[in-house]
Amino acid sequence: MTTSTTGWTLLSTAAAFKAAYDRSDNKLIVFYFTQDNCPPCNIIAPLLAPWKTASAYSGCLFYEINESHYSNVPSDIEFSEITSFPAMKFYKNYENTDDGYIKFLHNSSVPLTMYSQAETFINANKS
């Protein structure tokens, strides 16, 4: 049984991933992409964990996708853009944006910078 490294809801199928981001309820949706044996992922995951339960982020939804345990990794653009781990994608009202997501962070070699950028982005876009 695969467990989430962040305590966020763990998604393991393409259908679950699509259902999570294809929404129009104005919630900020955060996806954390990780994989097993990823040292930068091990650095950032404990920092992300508190976001799910923080009252300041109650208008956000948080999901984790572990590529090492994902069933039938989709070939669509939403997943194929992930070329290094960790990575984060942010969605809000998916149908209203040209490329779906509103922010894509993939500074895998600098996980603490990615964490800081993600936190700043969430604080600016939560509601």
PLY file of the C-alpha trace (Angstrom):
ply
format ascii 1.0
element vertex 127
property float x
property float y
property float z
element edge 126
property int vertex1
property int vertex2
end_header
0.00 0.00 0.00
1.44 3.34 -1.06
1.13 6.16 1.43
1.29 9.87 0.88
4.55 11.54 1.91
2.71 14.80 2.58
-0.52 13.57 4.14
-2.35 15.00 1.13
-4.90 12.93 -0.78
-2.93 10.44 -2.88
-4.12 9.97 -6.47
-3.09 6.87 -8.38
-5.14 6.86 -11.59
-5.61 9.18 -14.56
-9.36 9.29 -13.89
-8.82 10.48 -10.32
-6.33 13.11 -11.50
-8.69 14.49 -14.15
-11.64 14.52 -11.75
-9.56 16.49 -9.25
-8.48 19.29 -11.61
-11.45 19.55 -13.96
-13.60 21.75 -11.68
-15.16 25.17 -11.78
-15.80 25.94 -8.10
-13.08 28.60 -7.81
-10.97 26.53 -5.40
-7.21 26.60 -5.84
-6.12 23.02 -6.53
-2.53 22.07 -5.78
-0.86 18.94 -7.15
2.47 17.75 -5.80
4.26 15.33 -8.15
6.82 13.07 -6.53
8.41 9.65 -6.91
10.22 7.10 -4.79
13.97 7.55 -4.29
13.86 11.30 -4.89
16.11 13.18 -2.43
14.69 16.66 -3.28
11.18 15.23 -2.75
12.24 14.04 0.70
13.32 17.58 1.55
10.13 19.36 0.50
7.42 16.82 1.49
7.53 17.50 5.26
7.22 21.23 4.58
4.12 20.73 2.43
2.31 18.47 4.91
0.84 21.23 7.14
-0.81 23.05 4.25
-3.69 20.58 4.02
-4.86 21.25 7.57
-3.94 24.94 7.83
-7.03 27.10 8.27
-5.40 29.76 6.09
-5.62 27.32 3.17
-9.14 26.04 3.74
-10.16 27.25 0.27
-7.53 25.04 -1.37
-7.47 21.36 -2.28
-4.21 19.42 -2.05
-3.30 16.23 -3.93
-0.16 14.15 -4.22
0.78 12.01 -7.20
3.61 9.52 -6.76
4.72 8.62 -10.27
6.39 5.43 -9.00
2.99 4.00 -8.04
0.72 5.64 -10.60
-1.36 3.28 -12.70
-1.04 3.87 -16.43
0.81 7.19 -16.45
-1.15 9.30 -18.95
0.55 10.66 -22.04
-1.48 13.87 -22.07
0.13 17.27 -21.67
-0.89 17.57 -18.02
1.50 14.78 -17.13
4.08 14.83 -19.93
5.31 18.27 -18.85
6.58 16.74 -15.63
10.20 15.97 -16.53
11.74 16.14 -13.07
10.64 15.64 -9.49
9.43 17.21 -7.35
7.05 19.39 -9.32
3.85 21.25 -8.51
0.92 22.36 -10.64
-1.82 24.73 -9.60
-5.30 24.82 -11.11
-8.31 27.06 -10.63
-11.45 26.84 -12.74
-9.71 24.57 -15.24
-12.03 25.35 -18.14
-11.24 29.06 -17.96
-7.50 28.84 -18.67
-5.80 28.20 -21.99
-3.39 25.54 -20.79
-5.35 24.31 -17.79
-3.00 25.12 -14.98
-2.27 28.60 -13.72
1.20 27.91 -12.35
3.77 25.16 -12.89
6.79 24.87 -10.61
9.53 22.39 -11.37
12.70 23.62 -9.68
13.64 20.12 -8.64
17.28 20.95 -7.99
16.26 23.70 -5.55
13.35 22.28 -3.53
13.38 24.97 -0.84
13.09 27.68 -3.50
10.20 25.78 -5.06
8.54 25.54 -1.64
8.90 29.29 -1.10
7.52 30.07 -4.58
4.59 27.71 -4.03
3.74 29.22 -0.65
3.85 32.74 -2.09
1.66 31.69 -5.02
-0.91 29.96 -2.79
-1.14 32.96 -0.47
-1.72 35.25 -3.46
-4.36 33.00 -5.11
-6.28 31.26 -2.33
-9.90 32.21 -1.87
0 1
1 2
2 3
3 4
4 5
5 6
6 7
7 8
8 9
9 10
10 11
11 12
12 13
13 14
14 15
15 16
16 17
17 18
18 19
19 20
20 21
21 22
22 23
23 24
24 25
25 26
26 27
27 28
28 29
29 30
30 31
31 32
32 33
33 34
34 35
35 36
36 37
37 38
38 39
39 40
40 41
41 42
42 43
43 44
44 45
45 46
46 47
47 48
48 49
49 50
50 51
51 52
52 53
53 54
54 55
55 56
56 57
57 58
58 59
59 60
60 61
61 62
62 63
63 64
64 65
65 66
66 67
67 68
68 69
69 70
70 71
71 72
72 73
73 74
74 75
75 76
76 77
77 78
78 79
79 80
80 81
81 82
82 83
83 84
84 85
85 86
86 87
87 88
88 89
89 90
90 91
91 92
92 93
93 94
94 95
95 96
96 97
97 98
98 99
99 100
100 101
101 102
102 103
103 104
104 105
105 106
106 107
107 108
108 109
109 110
110 111
111 112
112 113
113 114
114 115
115 116
116 117
117 118
118 119
119 120
120 121
121 122
122 123
123 124
124 125
125 126
